[in-house]
Amino acid sequence: MEIKNEFMYLKQKVTVLCCTLLTAITFAQDAFYKKYDWSETPEYIENLVVDVSKDIIKIKDKRVKEFAFIDKNGLIEYALTHKVFWLNSDEKIEEHNKVYLPYAINSQLMISKARVVTKEGKIIELDESKILTATDDETKRAYKYFALEGVEKESFIEYWYVVKKYPTYTGRRIVFQDENEARNINFDLYAPKNLIFKFKSYNGLPLVEKDTLSKDKNHWTLQVDALKGVKKEGQSPYLTTLQSLIYKLDYNTVTKDKGVVSYAKASQNVYNSFHPEMDKKTKNALQKFVKELPVKEESTLKEKVRTIENYIKSTIFISEVKKEGLGDLATIIKDKVANQEGIIRVYVAIFEALKIKYQVVLTSDRKNKLFDKEFEAYNFLEDYLLYFPKLKMYTSPHKLESRLGFPPGYYTDNYGLFIREVSLSDFKSGVGKIKYIKPVSHKETKNNMKIDLKIDANDITKAYIDFELSYSGYYGAYIQPFAHLMKKDDREEIIENYIKNVSKNVEIIEKEMLNANPESFGILPLIIKAKVESEHFIEKAGKKYLFKMGELIGPQSELYQKEKRELALMEEFKRSYDRVLKIEIPKGYKISNPDVINIDNSYKNDGTTFFKFKSSYIIEGNIMTVNVDEFYNLNTIPVELYEEYRTVINSAANFNKVVLVLEKI
């Protein structure tokens, strides 16, 4: 699963152990892989038709998952992967001259074979002496790989291997499509007769079908002759667009356990995990910790939650190292170190002690995996949020950059499993419901700017500028939650970087940063103020002066694309920009082309404006005031709206190029 080790451990503990699979009707039948092998003479060489202009084609992609009981209590999984690539460029040969093999403590490599087949048909088969071991410099984790030899243009590499491992049956996604053309795609899943699996295909992949002729095992299969490659495009949710499938165990006919993998069971187990039995020592430690919280009785609910969150995130360190006690409430309170499971227990215990209503939410990152509200599988339960129903606000319990009202952007505009407490007499449990996680309004995330510019009357090319840069919401999240940890020199450097991001061609005279603390995040914007001088923005051109007014807002994103857009575009969060530029025109001069400032592009539907860029001006006396209103009220931009979106984005870039002409009256 695409999650961190600590979270994987929690998910396995919470979900996998709830499955009652210990009684089986068949044991230790011959595994599929024992009768599997490649052809001595590669069948793909004969009658192969390829486009020689292509760099790579996947000739074969076979995946097999087999679940088997090796004894009365042991369910294991055999995973077979068999691939063949045709390579036709030095770049692709370099990318594929190593075949990486699964290598983990809890898995066993049963078989591994690799060979190179040249375009003339010469077969170079690699034995186990060609399997090398290396260590990743960053993670220090060991890995194994085949070092392929004799790979040249228009040759093939082929490999297959089988891994015996701990079974994954609570929800597993397999992606068959990528940037390259693929042929002969095949998927099989085998299981004992008493285990019934459920499947769902995505993005046009055909449905998995049951093999009705299989007698001694359950067998499901999928065969696709060819898949076109899907080119990556900037800011696209690429993984969510590819043809893929998800499978899960659904029913055990022996135990009569329907819905083996269900959100009802997940909700109960998540609730139980975060409500452990407390001994007297733990209760006393918790009571003392709650008293230390700087929560005022007269505070509003929002103020209380903010105070609790800021206190926890500034006093308890979240560790990703596996160590005993990091999930234990009393130990966490004592040592101020927790794992991700443990920190949620801290929040839950405090909220319940203070009678603050909350719900635990499990969701996924929509950029990589949209939460499917129709198919219950635990691979969608990637990460946690906390939700406060009375406030209608979320936060992430373990991400420091998140605070109340601003959960990680990619977790919003998505669905999630909301788990609330229910009680019957003295019995308490968790009940889950799939609901939409509403994104934060664009009005809450702002990158605003106020500029006062005065031109030197004695030297028109020189300007004195007062900047006020304001960052709220997700834009403030880059600094405010961490500001209290910064050294003075680091703060000074950050202030200067913010100013230089607007323009590198300025001399900073004064600068300061306001509201740079986690307590202000979500309440007050981070503000950068500066006084600068510059001779960059105005240039003499004969008797006139060219004033690069548009550059005052800093460089802007541009979307220029020759080819037709194929994929949707996805943003992390909705956002807005308000800019006010006040320019003092020198006496005796005028701006001869002010109307170049006027840009107005937007997209609206059913009375709602989704994208907008509008710049305008007024001149009163010798003061020109320029107003720029820009916002984006949609996170996912479908292909059919891309041109409208691109027009608005490029409007800001066009404004950045605006040059005013100053000439004598």
Disulfide bonds with the S-S distance in Angstrom:
none
